[in-house]
Amino acid sequence: MSDAVSRYRDNWAHLHPDLDLSSMEAMGRVLRLATLMNTTTDHALTDTEVTRPEFEILAALRRSHNGLRPRQLTRETISSGASTTKRLTRLEQAGLIQRTPHHRDRREIHVTLTERGTALADELFTGQLHRENQLLTPLTPDERAQLAHLLHRVLTPIDHA
């Protein structure tokens, strides 16, 4: 059985038989899977009070023990500073986060979850895990571990650059 990326590769191989398309196969599938996951998550969050990028901020804050600075959230969520600021304003207005001056440098802002934000982050995270598990159903636990390991090898040098 063929997937969309295999069909794309076959078309490109016909047009450019001299090219090595192996990276396209791997990256095409990673990108397609990410797009499918994002679309699934966007749809699942339709009836909640947050968008997927806002959920990513809540999740980053939930993972942190003491909250984060906006700059750290920008890095964690791979967003622009302006997008992060806009999302933080929206989340603060919704009562899900609070922004306070940082205890060491009052020019810096420190962002933490409110109780309501913590509860929502936990609820949404549980749903997200379920959706991710559904998407990876074709893989055995060992195959999931192998996939995670290979992607870790690709991302580690990028994340430390």
Secondary structure, 3 states (H helix, E strand, C coil): CCCHHHHHHHHHHHHCCCCCCHHHHHHHHHHHHHHHHHHHHHHHCCCCCCCHHHHHHHHHHHHCCCCECHHHHHHHCCCCHHHHHHHHHHHHHCCCEEEEECCCCCCCEEEEECHHHHHHHHHHHHHHHHHHHHHCCCCCHHHHHHHHHHHHHHHHHHHCC
